[in-house]
Amino acid sequence: MTTTRRSQAERDEITVEIGYALLSGCFLGAVVFATVAGPAAVWHLPPTVEKLLLITGASVAGVLAVFRVVHVLWRHAGRHR
C-alpha cells in the first residue's frame, strides 16, 4: 500500500469503475433472479415449489452479483499494478 496522493483523474476512474461494478452486479442479479424465480410468478405452482424458487433465485442472484462486483474490481486493480 502506497502513501502517494492520487490525482483527480485517478479518483474519478476508480469511482466510475466502482459504479460500473455495482450496476453490472445488480443487473446480473436481477436477470438471474427473474430467470430462476420467474416461473413462480407466471404459473400456478404448489406453494412449496414457489417458495423454493424464490429462495433459490434470491440466493443464486445475490452470490453471483457479489462475484461480479469482486471480479470487476479485481480486474481493474490488476490492470493498474
Secondary structure as the mmCIF struct_conf table of DSSP 4:
data_model
#
loop_
_struct_conf.conf_type_id
_struct_conf.id
_struct_conf.beg_label_comp_id
_struct_conf.beg_label_asym_id
_struct_conf.beg_label_seq_id
_struct_conf.end_label_comp_id
_struct_conf.end_label_asym_id
_struct_conf.end_label_seq_id
HELX_LH_PP_P HELX_LH_PP_P1 THR A 4 SER A 7
HELX_RH_AL_P HELX_RH_AL_P1 GLN A 8 VAL A 42
BEND BEND1 TRP A 43 TRP A 43
HELX_RH_AL_P HELX_RH_AL_P2 PRO A 47 ARG A 79
TURN_TY1_P TURN_TY1_P1 HIS A 80 HIS A 80
#
